[in-house]
């Protein structure tokens, strides 16, 4: 019953969520189990599991650990056949908040430089991390104040 619930939880993931799940699963396998599995082999193994093949215990455990890494109570929710809410990846977040904006020519001309790209990435990540808060209103206030600070010229 519980194994089938995990199968169904995996099968319900969107294509983007599934790809993110596989990336994280590969890291879990490498770090916790010292297994280096090729991405294509891992995808096949997970698909076989979804389609009914019995998993090895370490793989099944890694499936659950990966759900926990991607979502609060992810493993428990998968075991109980509940909806798993996987938050957006950094890439998805950045795309969704910038799709209606264009960069100025002064910025575009520097985007080939790896150092500049690295700093832009760090700026985005650090600003979100600096503002984070469990409380939604406090998080919003922090973002608002931080954005106003950045607008100072």
PLY file of the C-alpha trace (Angstrom):
ply
format ascii 1.0
element vertex 153
property float x
property float y
property float z
element edge 152
property int vertex1
property int vertex2
end_header
0.00 0.00 0.00
2.66 2.57 1.04
4.98 1.60 -1.79
2.15 2.13 -4.28
1.41 5.50 -2.69
5.00 6.58 -3.35
4.68 5.33 -6.94
1.55 7.42 -7.39
3.20 10.47 -5.81
6.05 10.20 -8.31
3.66 9.68 -11.18
1.69 12.83 -10.23
4.73 15.10 -10.50
4.73 17.49 -13.42
7.52 17.11 -15.97
9.49 20.00 -14.44
8.96 18.69 -10.91
10.03 15.21 -12.02
13.24 16.57 -13.54
13.98 18.50 -10.36
13.20 15.38 -8.34
15.67 13.34 -10.40
18.43 15.92 -9.93
17.91 15.93 -6.19
17.62 12.14 -6.05
20.95 11.80 -7.81
22.55 14.05 -5.16
20.95 12.04 -2.35
22.27 8.80 -3.83
25.74 10.24 -4.28
26.02 11.84 -0.83
24.26 9.33 1.40
24.82 6.07 -0.41
28.04 6.79 -2.35
26.29 5.73 -5.57
27.10 7.57 -8.76
24.27 6.81 -11.17
24.07 8.28 -14.66
21.04 10.57 -15.03
19.56 8.45 -17.84
19.94 5.25 -15.82
18.38 6.89 -12.78
15.43 8.15 -14.80
14.88 4.63 -16.18
15.10 3.11 -12.70
12.53 5.56 -11.29
10.21 5.00 -14.27
10.49 1.23 -13.73
9.60 1.75 -10.07
6.58 3.85 -11.04
5.50 1.08 -13.40
5.57 -1.56 -10.67
9.10 -2.92 -10.33
10.11 -3.59 -6.74
12.85 -1.24 -5.55
15.95 -2.07 -3.57
15.58 -0.78 -0.02
18.31 1.85 -0.35
16.69 3.26 -3.48
13.25 3.32 -1.87
14.70 5.12 1.13
16.41 7.60 -1.18
13.07 8.26 -2.92
11.58 9.19 0.44
14.60 11.29 1.47
14.35 13.18 -1.80
10.68 13.95 -1.19
11.68 15.31 2.23
14.35 17.51 0.66
11.94 18.93 -1.88
8.93 19.50 0.33
8.01 19.86 3.99
6.80 16.42 5.16
7.34 15.20 1.60
8.02 11.57 2.52
5.06 11.35 4.90
2.79 12.91 2.30
4.03 10.50 -0.37
3.49 7.51 1.92
-0.05 8.67 2.75
-0.87 9.48 -0.88
-1.29 13.19 -0.18
-0.47 16.02 -2.58
3.17 17.02 -2.45
3.78 20.71 -2.92
7.19 21.18 -4.46
8.25 24.80 -4.31
9.61 26.51 -7.36
13.26 26.09 -8.17
15.48 29.15 -8.27
15.36 28.98 -12.05
11.56 28.83 -12.16
11.30 31.66 -9.63
13.68 33.86 -11.58
11.89 33.17 -14.88
8.46 33.88 -13.43
9.45 37.20 -11.86
11.44 38.47 -14.84
9.42 37.38 -17.87
7.82 40.82 -18.25
11.06 42.77 -17.86
13.96 43.47 -20.17
17.52 44.31 -19.27
19.07 47.59 -20.22
21.76 47.60 -22.95
24.33 48.60 -20.31
23.72 45.30 -18.55
23.27 43.05 -21.60
26.74 43.84 -22.96
28.33 42.38 -19.81
26.35 39.12 -19.61
29.02 37.09 -21.38
31.41 37.65 -18.48
31.40 34.68 -16.09
32.42 36.80 -13.09
29.53 39.18 -13.65
27.07 36.29 -14.08
28.36 34.76 -10.85
27.81 38.03 -8.99
24.31 38.45 -10.43
23.46 34.94 -9.29
24.85 35.66 -5.81
22.97 38.96 -5.63
19.66 37.30 -6.43
20.20 34.43 -4.01
21.56 36.59 -1.17
18.77 39.14 -1.43
16.10 36.44 -1.10
17.97 34.72 1.74
18.51 38.03 3.55
14.80 38.87 3.41
13.40 35.43 4.22
11.07 34.95 7.15
8.55 32.30 8.21
5.89 34.98 8.54
4.46 36.02 5.16
3.87 39.66 6.18
7.37 40.02 7.61
8.86 38.43 4.47
6.93 40.89 2.30
8.01 43.83 4.47
11.64 42.74 4.29
11.44 42.47 0.49
9.75 45.85 0.22
12.35 47.59 2.41
15.25 45.85 0.64
13.89 46.87 -2.79
13.51 50.48 -1.66
17.08 50.39 -0.40
18.27 49.21 -3.82
16.40 52.08 -5.52
18.54 54.67 -3.69
20.80 56.50 -6.13
0 1
1 2
2 3
3 4
4 5
5 6
6 7
7 8
8 9
9 10
10 11
11 12
12 13
13 14
14 15
15 16
16 17
17 18
18 19
19 20
20 21
21 22
22 23
23 24
24 25
25 26
26 27
27 28
28 29
29 30
30 31
31 32
32 33
33 34
34 35
35 36
36 37
37 38
38 39
39 40
40 41
41 42
42 43
43 44
44 45
45 46
46 47
47 48
48 49
49 50
50 51
51 52
52 53
53 54
54 55
55 56
56 57
57 58
58 59
59 60
60 61
61 62
62 63
63 64
64 65
65 66
66 67
67 68
68 69
69 70
70 71
71 72
72 73
73 74
74 75
75 76
76 77
77 78
78 79
79 80
80 81
81 82
82 83
83 84
84 85
85 86
86 87
87 88
88 89
89 90
90 91
91 92
92 93
93 94
94 95
95 96
96 97
97 98
98 99
99 100
100 101
101 102
102 103
103 104
104 105
105 106
106 107
107 108
108 109
109 110
110 111
111 112
112 113
113 114
114 115
115 116
116 117
117 118
118 119
119 120
120 121
121 122
122 123
123 124
124 125
125 126
126 127
127 128
128 129
129 130
130 131
131 132
132 133
133 134
134 135
135 136
136 137
137 138
138 139
139 140
140 141
141 142
142 143
143 144
144 145
145 146
146 147
147 148
148 149
149 150
150 151
151 152
